[in-house]
Amino acid sequence: MAESLLYFTELLGMAVHDLKGRRIGRVKDAAVVPVVHPSRVDRYLVGGGWSWLSVRYDQIASFSLDSGIQLSDEQLIPYHDDEYMLRLNRDLLDQQIIDVNGRKVVRVTDVTFEIHSGGATDYLAVLEVDIGMRSIFRRLCQGVAPPRWVRRLQRRIPPSSIRWDFCNIIEPDPQRRLRLNISNQMLEKMHPADLADIVEELSPAERGAIFETIDSEVAADALTEVDPKMQASILESLEPEKAADIVEEMAPDEAADVLSEMEEESSQEILDEMEQAPETEVRELLEYKDDTAGGLMNTEYVALPENATTTDALAALRGNEDLLDTLNTLFLLDADGRLVAGVPLARLFAASPGAPLRELATDRAIQVGLDEKQDRLTELFDKYNLLTLPVVDEEGKLSGVITADDIISVLRQR
């Protein structure tokens, strides 16, 4: 055929002819065998009723929109299902995949093939999966209008597709659905909130497959953006070792929140797999009630001796680069670890080198105890326009901090 492309909607139902031009059946499905070739259509399922024949790719002489498929070899065998086959009609059409450019989950409505001519035989290679209105139009016209008419009419509709190069099989999913081929780079470059939106649209099996494969730090950032009711189910679907890697990358307070929502046995398995330092922090936070300052606080903060200088502060910041995105206050402690004052981070930039931090501290450090209730905490943030609120124990020692985003999360859940 003159065109170099063929659509799956055109291939389905296409007549197959033997060497003498006699029709032996119509195409019912086609299959890719990724372990053999990532994109070449390896088999065509042909037949009628209960009898299906399997046509190998190298048994086809040509494809034609008008006359169908002409075989070059008619020694065909009955079709037998193969676990390594990805059948396009059964396993791909109408299934969900991720469109990273659109930052959403989309449904496959057609497939575009490229026709390769190789001397005596032609073969098809999957070029794109189609997801837009043009492919829906082809589906609606399938078997109703001649293919060439459909091609002419669809020209006014902009195409929308995802290249097959960007697709891969989710092996953990028994339904063999597709996802973006991440080698994981494209998903990992997405904003965590966008990735969370995508994850929430997937089935439980697909969510688990995504979190099993992406980097643990990226997974942790995305998990914190997922609906809280879904976070626990995602971790429970993972192997404890992988779940522990993700939880270790989360802020201790967020890790404690999600583990508290899980079955005790599952959360204990994850804690047992964690490294000692983060595990200890999370276990301590799990002891506090969710609606108290202890349950809301984060144990990641930067504290310095009360006689520290701006030079000391800059050195401390360089040693805590992972906190810089959310850090806005440094805390000064006395020799016994009791909270003395807070220093807004912005004041460091206007201070002279080596200036005592105590001179930059706020006049009055507002603080709360571990058992302070949520309602009181929200009142304090609202009344004093706080960004950070330190939490101290009975002896006045700094235990953790509550940030404005923690309070926003509380208000959103009400």
N, C-alpha and C positions, 0 to 999 in steps of 0.2 A: 504494500500500500504506500501511497505517496507520503502520507503523514508519518511522522516519526513517533507520534504519541498514540496511546490507546488507553481508554478508561475501563475500569473494572465493570462499570455498568454496561459497557459495550461488549466486554468479553463474556459476561454471564449470558448464557443462552445462545452464544455463537455456535453455528453449526460446524461440525468436524467431519471432514471427508477423507476417505481412504485413497489409495493410489489410483483407483479407477474412477474417482469422483463421486462415489456413493456416500451418502450421509450415514454415519454410524452412530450419531448422537449429538447432544449439545453440551456445552460446558456448564457444569453445575458448581464448580469451585476451582480454585487454584491455590497452590501452596508454595511457600518459600521454606527452604530448609537452611536456617541461619548457620548451622555448624558446617555446612557444605559451601554455601555462598551467601553473603549477607543480603543481597538484593535480587538475585536472579530467581525468576519463577521456575521452580524445579519440576513440579508436577501439575497436570491438569486433570481434573476429575470429570469424566465424560460418561453420559449414559442416560437412561430413562427408567422410571419405575424403581425397582429394587436392585437393578444391576448397574454397577458403576465400574468403568474401566479407568486405569491409570495411564496417562500419556506422559512420557518423559519429555523434557525440554528439547532434547536432541532428536526427537522423532517428528518434529514439526518443520515443514518446508517453508510455510509462509502464513501471514495473517492478512486478512482483507475485511474491511468494513462491509463490503458488498457480498462477497462469496464465502466468507468465514475462514476456517483453518484448514489448510491442506497438509496432510501428513506426508512424511518422507519414508516412514517405516510403520507398518501396521501390525507389527508383532506386539500386541498390547496384552497386559495382564490385569486381572481383577484388582480393584482398589482395596487396600488394607490400611487401616489407620496407623499412623506412626507418631509417637510422642514427640519426635523432633520436628514435625511439620508445623508450620504456622499457616493454617488455612485462612485465606483472606476473607471469605464470606462468613465462616463460622467464628473465627477468632479475632478478626480485626474490624470488620464493618460494624458500625454503630457502637464501638467501644470507645472509652475515654482515653485521651492522651493529654499531655501538658504542652501548652503553647507558651513558651517563655517570653516571646516577644509581646504577646497580649496579656501575659501574666494571668493566665486562667486555664481552666480545664475545658477541653473542647471534645466534641464527638466526631469520630471519623464517619464521613458520609459517602466517600468514594476513594478510589486509588488511581493514581496516574502512573502508567507504565511507559518506559522508553523502549522502542523496538530496535533491536540490534540485528543487523543482517550479517551473517557469517558464511557467505558462499552458498552452500546447498541448503542451509537451515537458517531460520530466524529464531530469536528468543526474546522474551520480555524481561525487563529489569524494573523493579519498583523504583520510581523516581520521587514521588511525593504522596503523602496522604492528604486528601482534600477535606476541608472542614467548612467551607463557606456556602453562600447561597447558590453559586454556580453548580456545585456538586449536588445540592438538594434538588435543583431544577432537573439535573440529569436523572436523578433517582425517580422523580415524579413522572418523567417522560419515558422511563425504561419500559420497553416493550409496547409502547403506545405510538411513538413516532419514529420514523427512520433515523438512525444515528446521525447521518449527515445533516438532516434538518435540525436536529437538536444542537449540533455543533454550531450551526449558523445562528440559531436563536440565542445561544448562551453568550455570544460575543459581547452583548451589552452589559453583561453581569461581570463585575470585577472578580478575578480568581482569588481564592484564599486557600493556602496550603502550607504544609510543613514538610521540609525535605526529609526523605527516608534516612539520610545520613544522621539526622538528629533523633532518630527513633531506635529503641532497643526493647528487648523483651524483658519483662519483670519475671524472672524465673521463680521467685517465691510465690507468685500469684498463680493459683491453680487454673484460673481462667485465662492465663497467658496474655493479659492485656499489655498495652504499650505505655511507655513513659518516655520522657525526653532522655536521649542518650547523654548522661551526665558526664561520663568519665568524670563526671559530676561537676565539671567546671561551670556550666551555664546556670544550673540551679544554685550553686554555691555563690555566684556573683549577684544573685537577686537580693533585694532588700528583704530582711526577715519577715516583715509584715506582708509583703507580696507572696512570699513562699508559704506563709501560714494560710493566706486566703486560698491558695491552690490546694494545700493539704486538706483543708476542711471540706473541699468538694469531692475528695477521693473516698473510695471505700476503705474500710478498716485494713484489708489486706494490702491495698496499694499504699496507704499511709505507712504501714510498717516497712514495706519494701523501700520506700523513699528514705526513711530515717535509718534503715540498716546500711544504706550505701553512701550517704553524704557525710562530710566531715563532722566530727562530734561538736566542734565549736559552732559551726553553722547550724547544726541540728538543735543545739541548746538555745541559740538566739531565736530560731523559728518557733521552737516549742513554747517559749514564753509569750509568743504572740498568738498562739492557738487558743481557742476557746477553752477556759479552765476545765470544763466538763470532759473535754476530749484529751487533755494532756495525759491523764492517768492511763487511759485506755491505750494510747500510743506507746507509752513506756512498758506497759504490761505485755504488749505484743512483741517486744524485742527480747533478745537474749539478755540475761542479767548483766553480762559483761559489757555489751554495747550500751545498754541503758545506763550503767554506772559511768561509762565514759562521757555520756551526754550530761548526766546530772552533775558530774564534777566540773563541767564547764559553765554551769548555771550559777547565778548568785546564790549564796547559801539560803537566803530567805525564800527565793523562788523555788529552789530545790526542795526545801522543807514543805512548802505549800503543796507541791504536786505529789510528794511522797505521802503526805497526810491524807490524800484522797484515794490512795491505793489500798488494796487488801494488805493486811499486816504481813502476811507471808511473802507477797511480792516485793513490798518495800524493803523488807529485811534482806531478801536475796540481793537487791541492788546495793544496799548499804554494805553488805559483806564483801562486795566486789570493789568498793571504792577504796581509794588510798586513804591512809589514816587521817591526815590533816583535814581534808574536806569532810570526811565522814564524821569526825568529832564535832565540827561546826554544825553540820546539819542535824546530828542527833541532839545537840543542845537546844537548837531552835524547835525541834519537834516536841520538846517538853512543855512549851508555852501554848496557851490557848490561842486560837486563831484571831479572836477579837480583842487581843491585848497588844500593847506596845511590843512585848517580847515576841509575840507571834508575827508581828509585821516587820520588825527591824531586820536590817541587813548587818552582818558582822564584817563587811568589807568597808574599811574607811582608812584614812591616814591620820595618825596621831603622833605628836612630837612632844618632847619635854617642854615645860613652860618657859625655860630659858633659851629655847632654840631661836635661830635667826633665819632671815630670808634665804641665806645660803643653804642652811640645813633643809629648809622647806623645798627648795628646787631640787636638791639631791633626793629627797624623799619622793617627789613627784616623778623623777626619772626612774625610780625603782618601782613605781606602781603605774606604769603606762596603761595597763589594762583597765584602770579605773578612771582615766582622764575624761572619758566621754560623759560620765555622770557626776563627777566630783565637782563640788562647788564650795566646800568648807573644809578647813584643816582644824584639828582639835588639839588643844594643849592640855597636857596632863601633869599632875604633880608627881613626886617621887613614888607615891603609893598607887598611882594609876587613876586617881580621882580627877574628874573633869574640872578644869579651871576656866577655860574660855574657848571660843570658836573664832577662827580667822577666815573671813570670806576670801576665797581664792583670788578674786579680782584685785584685792588690795595689794597683792604681791607685786603687781606690775607697776604700781606707782611708788613703791618703797625703794629706798636706797639699798645698795648691796650691803649685806651684813646687819641690817636693822633688826632689832629684837622683834619677834613675832607678837610679843605681849602688847607692844605699842599699836599693833594693827588690829587687835582683837575687838570684837563688838562689846558694847558697854555692858550688856547683860546676856548671859547665855541661858536661853530657855531650855529646860530639860524636863523629861518625864521619867517615871519609874517603870519597871518591867510590867507591872500589872495594870497600867493605865488603860482605860477602855477606848474603843474606836471613836465613839462619839466625842469624847474629850479631845482626842488627837485631831480630828477634823476641825473642831472649833479653834484649836491653837493655830493650825495651818492657815485657816481663814482669817483669824483676828490679827495675826502678826505677819501675814504674807510670807510664810516660811518656805524655804526650799529644802532645808534639812533640819531634823529635830533629833538631838542626841537622846539616847535611852541609857539610864544609869541604874545600877543595882542599889541595894539598901545602904551600901557604904559610899555611894556616890561615884563608884568606878564605872568608867564608860564600858557599856556592854554591846552597843550597836547604834545604828542610826536609822531613822525613818526618813524617806525622801518624798518629795511631792508626788512622784509617779506612783508610789505605794498608796498614797491617799486617793489618787485618781482611780486606781484599780478598785479600791474599796467602794468608792462612790458609784462606779459603773456597775458593780455587782448588786447594788441595792435595787 
